[in-house]
């Protein structure tokens, strides 16, 4: 147990860390630009815990998912050393807190309620709790805490391997397993039209240098554009990146993905002078969909597109 100045210091650090996490929960990643979206985003059906080793994966997506797990290890490690509690009480209170945070995200339109996030956050806290429990003595010393951190790293690696294998097992058992990824630009347009920038020209978004690798939605497309592809139930998900480039000082746009005529995902992007966001990753479940419609809308007078899409891929259902 932490006592005296060590306890005060730890509480201060944990409180500051919590404030930082809450900032990212509600304001980071340009979330404020989504607040104008009137649609509540809610996902209560888990797609499997998105925890896996990075080999052969998109590193940006892997890092985002792993951060959802690792960012909550400190709570499992430190809270039991500050406030004595058994595992069930700790994990119950933690789960209530995460559900409340996700609910506020959804109601304020600054994010979505995603059951996958709840599972990842809670799993991270549980692994942290176990790590500190496995060190029986001197956890309030540098040596003791070093042991806890080392064990937490080992447990995190082991948990990742186990979860990855479980996801693989259940996907195989349900005969739904990810196959190869293909660029959206490789599909034949069924209705409407779209231009892709074949040069894959680089640009900056939120001061981040972007170099598309697979495809890039051309700036020559009209400001509002709708195009449709036939999918015939062959794909699991569509994913990619979107942003308003830095050379557009002021602009706004909305991207809507519709499945078989029903809007499934709507995201708005905005640039207002110096206030702008960097690249945002998106992923939408399209399992069983017969038709995909993409609608990109400008919300100002710019005759061409404001928001850009790039590295947009479809993941096939493996035979």
Helices and strands as residue ranges (DSSP letters): H 4-26, G 28-34, E 42-43, H 59-70, H 73-82, H 87-107, E 113-114, H 115-133, H 142-173, E 178-183, G 184-186, E 189-192, E 203-205, E 208-210, E 225-230, E 235-244, E 250-259, E 262-272, E 275-276, E 280-285, E 291-298, E 307-317
